[in-house]
Amino acid sequence: MRYGLYKLRQAPEKRGDWVFILDHSIEFGKKQCLLVLGTTLDKFRKNKCKLRHRDMNVLAIDIVESATAASVTKTLVNITRKTGLPAQILSDGGRNILRGCRDFIEQKARGAAVRQTYDVTHKTALILKHQLKDDGAWLSFCNKTVESKRSLVHTELGFLSPPKPRDKSRWQNLDAYVQWAEMILKQKTRSMSKSEVEKFTAKLSWVKTYESHIRQWRAMLGILNAVKKEVKSNGFSKRTKDNFNKSISALKIETPRLKTVKDEALAYIEEECAEISGVYPGCSDIIESVFGKYKNFSGRSPMKEIGRAVLTIPVFTSNVEYDEVKAAMESVSADDVRNWLKANIGESLLAKRKQAFKLINKK
């Protein structure tokens, strides 16, 4: 905790090529953590468009109970007092974050070029959602898949049961479900016993009726995966559109739906690459990874809440060095950590729970 607070207090270098990557995380309770990571375009380009934990500077860890556009703008204003205006702000396109970033750019950029980029992973997921959320064939396919899992999981054909579905946003099951369905369509029954063949026919022959849909869904995934692969491997640049078109040239894009998916992907690329000069990151997976690692620490707490474990984030996103640890221990005390936690997080849910369920001993 002391080392994390020391790292958080370190003033970042003031320069004009900062890239801010931000997102909210929420666990139990009302508190949300707005995390802002920073790297530089120079570092991103020297690393050949790869982002690693150690390439990140933790620019802000702001704990709020109401994650509004105004709170996002306030955090960005505070950061730029130390870093200067960023060259780019990259996020998942959440409503409050998107509005907060726009307000910040309007208020502070004053004509300066600050690129606001929509993360490719979330954008392609949104395109997929547009196509599938009201699709009758997809919804009925999902229902049959769930029914098949229930009827097969405790039988001799349990090894053929579908993958576990996500609890929310059924369209996010597409990749796993299509892969499973393709495997079922190719499945040979010669090595099965008579009872297994009968059960296979009774419980899984329905997959065949969706064969044309499965081919189309696979083509949709091919288009969107090509966008993600290009942007995650090479970032956004003037070459992005041509590279994407080349990567999908072998796909048969014949139906109106596939043409729509391709057009939406191209429109996204054109918007993000408008007036671009050089190479810019287009993927915020790094911040999802940081939150995932943070939750390994917070998961040790009896209650999963935004708490003191947030101070581990500046530690595991840096190279731990002897001299720096020594300086941190000499300059940051345990009292400093307690004061920071009190000012930024307040009383924990666990402390409140202990108080609420405290047993009063009576004679």
C-alpha positions in Angstrom: 0.0 0.0 0.0 2.8 2.4 0.9 4.7 1.7 -2.3 1.5 2.0 -4.4 0.7 5.4 -2.8 4.3 6.6 -3.5 3.9 5.6 -7.2 0.5 7.3 -7.4 2.0 10.6 -6.0 4.9 10.7 -8.6 4.4 13.6 -11.0 4.3 12.3 -14.6 6.5 13.9 -17.3 4.9 16.9 -19.0 4.8 16.2 -22.8 2.5 16.5 -25.8 2.1 12.8 -26.8 0.3 11.3 -23.8 -2.4 8.7 -24.4 -5.1 8.5 -21.7 -6.9 5.1 -21.3 -9.8 5.2 -18.9 -12.6 3.0 -17.6 -14.9 2.5 -14.5 -14.9 -0.5 -12.3 -17.6 -1.4 -9.8 -17.9 -4.2 -7.3 -20.1 -4.4 -4.2 -21.7 -1.2 -2.9 -22.1 2.1 -4.7 -18.5 3.1 -5.1 -16.9 3.1 -8.5 -13.3 3.5 -9.4 -12.3 5.7 -12.3 -8.9 4.5 -13.4 -6.9 6.5 -15.9 -3.8 4.9 -17.3 -1.3 6.8 -19.4 1.3 5.9 -22.0 3.0 7.9 -24.7 2.7 7.6 -28.5 6.5 7.4 -28.6 6.5 4.4 -26.4 3.6 2.8 -28.2 5.3 3.2 -31.6 8.7 2.0 -30.4 7.0 -1.1 -28.9 5.5 -1.9 -32.3 1.9 -1.2 -31.2 2.1 -3.4 -28.1 0.9 -2.2 -24.7 2.1 -4.0 -21.5 1.4 -3.3 -17.9 4.9 -1.9 -17.3 4.3 0.6 -20.1 1.5 2.2 -18.2 1.6 5.2 -15.8 -1.3 5.3 -13.3 -2.4 8.9 -13.7 -5.5 8.8 -11.5 -7.5 6.5 -9.2 -10.6 8.4 -8.4 -13.3 6.7 -6.2 -16.8 8.1 -6.7 -20.3 7.1 -5.7 -21.9 8.8 -8.8 -19.9 8.2 -12.0 -21.1 11.2 -14.1 -19.7 13.0 -17.1 -18.8 15.9 -14.8 -16.7 13.6 -12.6 -14.8 12.3 -15.6 -14.2 15.8 -16.9 -13.0 16.9 -13.4 -10.5 14.0 -13.3 -9.1 14.7 -16.8 -8.7 18.4 -15.9 -6.7 17.5 -12.8 -4.5 15.1 -14.7 -3.6 17.6 -17.5 -2.4 20.1 -14.9 0.5 17.7 -14.5 0.8 16.1 -18.0 -0.3 18.7 -20.4 -3.0 18.1 -23.0 -3.1 14.5 -24.2 -2.7 13.6 -27.9 -5.4 10.9 -27.5 -8.1 9.6 -25.1 -9.1 6.0 -25.5 -12.1 4.4 -23.9 -14.9 1.8 -24.2 -17.4 4.4 -25.3 -19.5 4.3 -22.1 -22.0 7.1 -22.0 -20.7 9.0 -19.0 -17.1 8.6 -20.1 -17.8 9.6 -23.7 -19.7 12.7 -22.6 -17.1 13.6 -20.0 -14.2 13.3 -22.5 -16.1 15.5 -25.1 -16.8 18.2 -22.5 -13.1 18.1 -21.4 -11.9 18.5 -25.0 -14.4 21.4 -25.7 -13.4 23.2 -22.5 -9.6 22.6 -22.4 -8.4 21.7 -25.9 -9.3 25.1 -27.4 -8.6 24.0 -31.0 -5.8 21.6 -30.1 -6.0 18.2 -31.7 -7.0 15.6 -29.1 -8.2 12.4 -30.7 -11.1 10.6 -28.9 -11.0 6.9 -29.9 -13.6 4.2 -29.4 -12.0 0.9 -28.3 -12.2 -1.7 -31.1 -13.3 -4.5 -28.9 -16.3 -2.7 -27.6 -17.1 -1.2 -31.0 -17.2 -4.6 -32.8 -19.3 -6.0 -30.0 -21.7 -3.1 -30.5 -21.9 -3.9 -34.3 -22.7 -7.5 -33.4 -25.3 -6.5 -30.9 -27.1 -4.4 -33.6 -27.3 -7.5 -35.8 -28.4 -10.1 -33.2 -30.3 -8.6 -30.3 -33.7 -8.8 -32.3 -32.8 -11.7 -34.6 -35.4 -14.4 -34.3 -33.2 -17.2 -35.6 -30.4 -16.3 -33.2 -32.7 -16.1 -30.2 -34.4 -19.5 -31.0 -30.9 -21.0 -31.6 -29.8 -19.8 -28.1 -32.9 -21.2 -26.5 -32.4 -24.6 -28.1 -28.7 -24.5 -27.1 -29.7 -24.0 -23.5 -32.2 -26.8 -23.6 -29.6 -29.1 -25.1 -27.1 -28.3 -22.4 -29.7 -29.2 -19.7 -30.6 -32.5 -21.4 -27.1 -33.6 -22.2 -24.8 -32.5 -19.4 -25.5 -35.5 -17.1 -25.7 -38.1 -19.8 -23.2 -40.2 -21.8 -23.1 -37.4 -24.4 -22.1 -34.8 -21.8 -18.9 -34.2 -23.7 -20.9 -32.8 -26.6 -23.0 -30.4 -24.5 -22.8 -26.7 -25.5 -20.6 -24.2 -23.6 -22.0 -22.3 -20.6 -23.9 -19.2 -21.8 -23.2 -15.7 -20.5 -25.9 -14.6 -18.0 -26.4 -11.3 -19.9 -26.2 -10.1 -23.5 -26.8 -13.4 -25.3 -25.2 -12.0 -28.5 -21.9 -12.2 -26.8 -22.2 -16.0 -26.9 -21.9 -16.0 -30.7 -18.3 -17.1 -31.0 -18.5 -20.0 -28.6 -21.8 -21.1 -29.8 -20.9 -21.1 -33.5 -17.7 -23.0 -32.8 -19.7 -25.6 -30.9 -22.4 -25.8 -33.6 -19.7 -26.3 -36.3 -18.2 -29.1 -34.3 -21.6 -30.8 -33.9 -22.3 -30.6 -37.7 -18.9 -32.3 -38.4 -19.5 -34.9 -35.7 -19.2 -38.6 -36.8 -21.4 -41.1 -35.1 -19.6 -44.3 -36.3 -17.7 -44.7 -33.1 -20.8 -44.2 -30.9 -22.9 -46.9 -29.4 -26.4 -47.4 -30.6 -27.9 -45.6 -27.5 -25.5 -42.7 -28.0 -26.5 -42.4 -31.7 -30.2 -42.4 -30.7 -29.6 -39.7 -28.1 -27.4 -37.7 -30.5 -30.2 -37.8 -33.1 -32.9 -36.9 -30.6 -31.1 -34.1 -28.9 -28.8 -32.5 -31.4 -30.2 -33.1 -34.9 -31.9 -29.7 -34.7 -28.5 -28.0 -35.2 -28.6 -29.0 -38.9 -31.7 -26.8 -39.5 -29.5 -23.7 -38.6 -26.7 -24.6 -40.9 -27.1 -21.6 -43.3 -27.4 -19.2 -40.3 -24.3 -20.7 -38.8 -22.3 -20.0 -42.0 -23.5 -16.4 -42.0 -22.7 -16.0 -38.3 -19.2 -17.3 -38.9 -18.7 -14.8 -41.8 -19.9 -12.0 -39.5 -17.3 -13.1 -36.9 -14.7 -13.2 -39.7 -15.3 -9.6 -40.6 -15.3 -8.3 -37.1 -12.3 -10.4 -36.0 -10.4 -9.0 -39.0 -11.1 -5.5 -37.7 -9.9 -6.4 -34.2 -6.8 -8.2 -35.4 -5.7 -5.3 -37.6 -6.3 -2.6 -34.9 -4.8 -4.6 -32.0 -1.7 -5.6 -34.1 -1.0 -2.4 -36.0 -3.1 0.4 -34.3 -4.9 3.0 -36.4 -3.1 4.6 -39.3 -3.6 5.6 -42.9 -3.0 2.0 -43.8 -5.7 0.5 -41.6 -8.6 0.6 -44.2 -6.5 -1.1 -47.0 -5.1 -3.7 -44.6 -8.7 -4.6 -43.4 -10.0 -4.8 -46.9 -7.1 -7.1 -47.9 -7.7 -9.4 -44.8 -11.4 -10.0 -45.7 -10.9 -10.4 -49.5 -11.3 -14.1 -49.2 -14.6 -13.9 -47.4 -17.8 -14.3 -49.4 -19.8 -11.2 -48.5 -23.0 -11.9 -50.4 -26.0 -11.3 -48.2 -27.3 -7.8 -47.2 -26.6 -8.5 -43.5 -22.9 -9.3 -44.2 -22.6 -6.2 -46.4 -24.1 -4.1 -43.5 -21.6 -5.5 -41.0 -18.7 -4.8 -43.4 -20.0 -1.2 -44.1 -20.3 -0.5 -40.3 -16.8 -1.8 -39.8 -15.5 0.4 -42.6 -17.4 3.4 -41.3 -15.8 2.9 -37.8 -12.3 2.7 -39.4 -12.8 5.8 -41.5 -14.1 7.8 -38.6 -11.2 6.8 -36.3 -8.6 7.4 -39.1 -9.9 10.7 -40.3 -7.1 13.3 -40.6 -4.7 10.8 -38.9 -1.0 11.3 -38.9 1.2 8.5 -37.6 0.0 5.4 -35.7 -2.4 5.5 -32.7 -3.6 2.8 -30.3 -7.2 1.6 -30.8 -7.6 -1.0 -28.2 -8.2 -0.6 -24.4 -7.8 -4.3 -23.5 -4.9 -3.2 -21.3 -7.1 -1.5 -18.8 -9.4 -4.5 -18.6 -6.3 -6.6 -17.9 -5.3 -4.3 -15.2 -8.7 -4.4 -13.6 -8.6 -8.2 -13.8 -5.3 -8.3 -12.0 -6.5 -5.9 -9.4 -9.5 -8.1 -8.7 -7.1 -11.0 -7.9 -6.0 -8.8 -5.0 -9.4 -7.4 -4.0 -10.8 -11.0 -4.1 -8.9 -11.8 -1.0 -11.1 -9.4 0.9 -14.2 -10.9 2.7 -16.3 -8.5 0.7 -15.5 -7.6 -2.9 -15.7 -3.9 -2.9 -13.6 -0.9 -4.1 -11.2 -0.7 -1.2 -7.6 -0.5 -0.2 -6.5 -3.0 -2.8 -6.7 -0.2 -5.5 -3.3 0.9 -4.2 -1.8 -2.3 -5.7 -2.5 -1.0 -9.2 0.5 1.4 -9.4 2.7 -1.4 -8.1 1.9 -4.2 -10.6 2.0 -1.8 -13.5 5.6 -0.8 -12.9 9.0 -2.4 -12.7 9.7 -2.8 -8.9 13.2 -1.5 -8.2 15.2 -1.5 -5.0 16.0 2.2 -4.9 12.4 3.2 -5.5 11.0 0.8 -2.9 13.5 2.2 -0.4 12.5 5.8 -1.3 8.8 4.8 -0.9 9.4 3.3 2.5 11.3 6.3 3.7 8.8 8.9 2.4 5.3 7.2 2.8 4.2 6.0 6.2 1.3 3.7 7.2 -0.5 6.8 8.5 -0.2 8.3 5.0 -2.0 5.3 3.6 -4.7 5.4 6.3 -5.3 9.1 5.6 -5.5 8.4 1.8 -8.0 5.6 2.3 -10.1 7.7 4.7 -10.2 10.6 2.3 -10.8 8.6 -0.9 -12.6 5.5 0.1 -14.1 6.1 3.6 -15.5 3.4 5.8 -15.5 0.0 4.1 -18.5 -2.2 3.7 -16.8 -4.9 5.8 -16.4 -2.4 8.7 -20.1 -1.4 8.3 -21.1 -5.0 8.3 -19.2 -5.8 11.5 -20.9 -2.8 13.1 -24.3 -3.8 11.9 -24.0 -7.5 13.0 -22.0 -6.8 16.2 -23.0 -9.2 19.0 -23.7 -7.6 22.3 -22.6 -9.9 25.2 -25.1 -10.0 28.0 -24.9 -11.6 31.4 
